[in-house]
């Protein structure tokens, strides 16, 4: 995977988009921090600044995690185009093919789990 380089405006836009996605998914702040790849011990109140328009840090892990979350959300929007509430439901319920709950897979396996969920939803992920 290549290095993610974004300027401040792009990181601000990414932060706002990503925080809206996580809010739409109705996730606990601790899960949001974990999905974003923030270090253990980061306080949930830290998320407020990103919800309020502060750019994500120039942290490759955070930016990669955010990119995966955007890809997953875009794929969920395509798969469930007619039901806005379905992505949150789908993420929190067992999937036979994935052999687990997609959200738990992402939380437990980190970036590789996020990639696995994204690849399941969108077969074009590997097309470069």
C-alpha positions in Angstrom: 0.0 0.0 0.0 1.3 3.4 -0.9 1.9 6.3 1.5 -1.0 8.6 1.9 -0.1 12.3 1.5 -2.9 14.8 2.0 -2.8 18.6 2.5 -4.6 20.3 5.4 -7.8 21.0 3.4 -8.0 17.4 2.3 -7.4 16.1 5.8 -10.1 18.4 7.1 -12.6 17.2 4.5 -11.6 13.6 5.2 -12.1 14.1 8.9 -15.6 15.6 8.4 -16.7 12.8 6.0 -15.3 10.0 8.2 -16.8 11.4 11.4 -20.2 11.6 9.7 -19.9 8.0 8.5 -19.0 6.8 12.0 -21.9 8.7 13.4 -24.3 7.3 10.8 -23.1 3.8 11.8 -24.0 4.6 15.4 -20.7 3.4 16.9 -19.4 3.9 20.4 -16.6 6.5 20.6 -14.1 3.9 21.7 -14.9 1.8 18.5 -14.6 5.0 16.4 -11.1 5.6 17.8 -10.1 2.0 17.2 -11.5 2.0 13.6 -9.6 5.2 12.9 -6.3 3.7 14.1 -5.7 6.1 16.9 -3.2 4.9 19.6 -4.6 3.0 22.6 -5.4 5.4 25.4 -6.7 8.2 23.1 -9.6 9.8 24.9 -13.1 9.7 23.2 -13.3 13.5 23.7 -10.5 13.7 21.1 -13.1 12.9 18.4 -15.0 16.2 19.0 -12.3 18.3 17.3 -12.6 16.3 14.1 -16.4 16.5 14.2 -15.9 20.3 14.5 -13.7 20.6 11.5 -10.1 20.1 12.7 -8.1 18.1 10.1 -6.9 14.6 10.8 -3.3 14.5 11.9 -0.6 13.7 9.3 -0.5 10.2 10.6 -0.3 7.5 7.9 -2.2 4.9 10.0 -5.1 7.3 10.7 -5.3 8.3 7.0 -5.2 4.7 5.8 -7.9 3.7 8.2 -10.0 6.7 7.1 -9.5 5.7 3.4 -10.8 2.2 4.2 -13.8 3.5 6.1 -14.7 5.8 3.1 -14.4 2.8 0.7 -16.5 0.6 3.0 -19.2 3.3 3.3 -19.2 3.9 -0.5 -19.6 0.2 -1.1 -22.4 -0.1 1.5 -24.2 2.8 -0.2 -24.0 1.0 -3.5 -25.2 -2.3 -2.1 -28.0 -0.7 0.0 -28.8 2.3 -2.1 -32.5 2.3 -1.1 -32.1 1.9 2.6 -30.0 4.4 4.5 -30.3 2.5 7.8 -29.0 -0.8 6.4 -25.3 -0.1 6.5 -25.3 0.2 10.3 -27.5 -2.9 10.6 -25.3 -4.9 8.2 -22.1 -4.0 10.0 -23.5 -5.2 13.3 -24.9 -8.5 12.3 -23.3 -11.8 11.4 -22.3 -12.4 7.8 -22.2 -16.0 6.7 -19.5 -15.5 4.0 -17.3 -13.4 6.3 -17.8 -15.9 9.1 -18.4 -13.2 11.6 -19.8 -9.7 12.4 -18.2 -7.2 10.0 -17.8 -4.6 12.7 -16.1 -7.1 15.0 -13.8 -8.2 12.2 -12.7 -4.6 11.6 -12.2 -3.9 15.3 -10.4 -7.2 16.0 -8.2 -7.4 12.9 -7.6 -3.7 12.3 -6.6 -2.6 8.8 -6.5 -6.1 7.4 -10.1 -6.8 8.7 -11.3 -3.5 7.2 -9.7 -4.5 3.9 -11.4 -7.9 4.1 -14.8 -6.3 4.7 -14.3 -3.8 1.9 -13.1 -6.5 -0.5 -16.2 -8.5 0.3 -18.5 -5.5 -0.4 -16.6 -4.4 -3.5 -14.9 -6.8 -5.8 -13.1 -3.9 -7.6 -11.0 -3.0 -4.6 -8.0 -5.0 -6.0 -8.3 -3.4 -9.4 -5.3 -1.0 -9.8 
